[in-house]
Amino acid sequence: MTETHISDFMSIQKTRYGKCLEPKMECGNDAIRAHSVQNATALKLIEESNHVYEIGMKVVAGKPEPSLDLIGRKKASTFLGLCANHDASIFKAIDTKPLSPDDIEQLFLVAYRSVTRELHTVLEGAMRVQLGYQMLVSKGKVSADKPSAPGMEAMQHMMKAWSVWKYRYKFFDPIFESKKYSQIKHSVFKFEGEQPCLAASSFFSVDLKPWGKPFAALILNIIPSGPTETTVIFSYAGAHSGRARKYTAPVMTQKGEGRKYELSYMLINRAENFFLSPRIVDAWSGKKKETVVNACIQSVFGSQPKRVSDLMLF
């Protein structure tokens, strides 16, 4: 990667999608940085010196490379998804009172925040890829009038963004408006008796369908919910219960350390937007850190990581 390409890459990565993604998509106010994982409660329970670890990306010798990085708690898990008014009003029920696994409104809103965060992520990603394509066109590297790999990639990212928007529009936005929260199903369990060590808010497809086709999705939230308690929530549309439960079966049918390992593997293989306690990561060997990071990157590029003991995150 030349210096010019590095400059273009870094410039594109600074591009932000800042539209308020409230249910009707009609708000004209700028989005604020809000946490997909609650800062004052969940992240506070896993931080050390106000920092947590995340799997990140940095440029080394002209190439983007994965890394396990400390990040400030105030920045971790944030996204520009909603304006201040909509963020406060939509998520009031989970931001102002403790989480209860029996409160179906809270469970719905936890999942809704994850879906909205994913929608922002794919919209921002599509915008960045499109910007990169336009840069290549402006420099005469590719033609805007002929099919090209960069042009096809831009189209694929736009289709992914449209698919995620369509998913939220069909399965979540109507429920938010009607308050028929029971239409979203949840599988909930807790790890108790141990200090929390990770948090997550993630959304992913459980189908192998190409973007643009209707798909089934799973929403995974791992929430440190007390000094010695972690709550795990799988959420899915009622119409997708069969496929979602089949996908979660390796986790749900296990107990103890086996359940922790299967959940760790699912996070590494399919999820992102998860955060680890420095208390845990700093005790890992260099080999384990490298194994975890490389497995995460394998999954990004479509390869299934090999099951090894070092992928246990708890």
Phi, psi and omega in degrees: 000122181284169179300323178296316179295320178299317179299315179297316181300312182293324178297316180295321182294340179275351180289133183238143172263115190242020179282141176290124185259042177296162191310321183273352179055037183245353184287135180262001181282152178289144177286150175253164175282116178236158183271131172281334170247126187301131184284311188288342181243290187296305182294328179299331183281349179241355184283159170226123183053039177065027178228153172226168177261147170219158172278117183239191180220135176219162180266122179235122180053040176082006181232140175289129180227146179286156179204156176259108192239144169285138179223143180298142183301325181291336181265332185301133174073006183281151176208153181269069187261328186218154174287168184301317182295314182289323178299316182290318184285318183293317188255020181305319186293338177254346181265348186241359177211157182300150179289133175238125179296348180264357182265104186290334175293315179298315180299319178298314184292326175300315178292320181298321177296320179295318179296318180294321177297319178294320178300316177299317182300314183286328176294316178294320178298316179297320179296319181292317179295320177297320178296319178298318178297317179296325176298317180295321178295315183295333180266004178075015181283326176223160179264137176284347185260358181231149177299141179210160179299315177297323179293320178293322178296318178299318179295319180297320178292324177294322178294321177297315179298317179297320181296318180291320176300315180299321178299310180296318181300323184275318190255339185243315183301315179297325180290322176300317181290319184274343183065023177272067191296336183292351179287342171262129184260157183218144168242120189234137171212170182230149164259122184237153177088004179225146178295131180301147182226354176208160179218150182207152171215103190218157183221132177204156179284146173252010176256169171250025183282146176291150178299139185110341177260150175302139184221158173265141183230160176234135176250126182242121174237128174244115191237111170301116189243005176183169182303331179228037185212135174232127180258130180247129183232118168263129180233148182196155177295144180304325180294342183249017186304315183300310181292322181292317181292325176297321181290325182274353184306319179302330177277311188291335181271356179261165175227160172056229184294327178297319178294319179297320181293315181297322177293320177300314181296320178298317178301311183291321185282326188232336190260172168208185185061050173234155190225142188240147179286132174303332178303324180274310187295321181294343178269352179286152173285163176300323179296316180296317178301315180296320180297315181296313181296314181297323178294320177299318181289322175305316182294324178300323182266015171090006179261141179275121182298148176290140180283109177228157185297332182292352178275001173291121184264343184274000000 
